[in-house]
Amino acid sequence: MFDREEVARVESALPNCKFNSHVSYEFRNYKIQFRNTYFGEVEYVHPDDGNSASWVLNEFNDKVESRDQVFSPKLVTDISLCYQVNNMLKITIGANNVFNIYPDKHTHSANTNNGNFIYSRRVQQFGVIGANYFTRILIRL
């Protein structure tokens, strides 16, 4: 009823584990926060590759092989620094994914749709935009 890709979407396309940690330290009018998120491995399973007769040429290494792929676990770190100017104004600067971590790239050329998708669009641990930085201003009226 379901092909191997659809079964894998339930069994292995989402991280097998995810851990979060959050450390916050306040001193005077400052607050610093560190957040780590660990994403476990995920696996992409191609619907046609259950039989080796269906495998296709991987142009990255010139071998005929399965399009299945396991994506390794990753740790993503966020950091922010807040300054409470007064009771009405708080300013925050920070970075999400401060170390610019990306998911693994596809290792089989047939999964990239002619090079258009270097990261999997079928299984994802986290986003593919890398590091991003922000400033936030909170004004209480």
C-alpha positions, 0 to 999 in steps of 0.5 A, a space after each residue: 500500500 505504501 512504497 519504501 519512501 512513504 514508510 521511511 517518512 514515518 520511521 526515519 525521515 525525522 530526527 530519531 532524537 532531539 535535545 535542547 539545552 538553555 543557559 541564561 545568566 543575568 547580571 545588572 541590566 544584562 542577560 546573556 543566553 546560550 541555546 544548543 539544539 542537537 538534531 539526531 540523524 535522519 535517513 532518506 529512502 528512495 522509493 525505487 532503490 529497494 532492489 539494486 537493479 534500480 540503482 542509477 549512476 552517481 555522477 559525483 563518483 561515477 558509480 552505480 549506487 543507491 540514492 538512499 542516504 543517511 544524514 549525520 547528527 548536528 548541533 546548532 547553537 544560538 546566542 543572545 545578549 539583552 540590555 534592559 535600558 529602563 523599565 520601558 526599553 529592552 534591546 537584544 542582539 543575537 545570532 541563530 545558528 551562530 557557527 553556521 551549521 548546515 545539514 549534510 549535502 546530497 551525496 548522490 547526483 540524482 537526488 539534486 534535480 540537476 544541481 538545483 537542490 544540494 540539500 534534501 527537500 524530503 527529509 530535514 533536521 533543521 533549516 538550510 539558511 545557515 547563520 542569521 543575526 538579529 536585533 530586537 527592541 522591546 518598548 513597553 508603553 
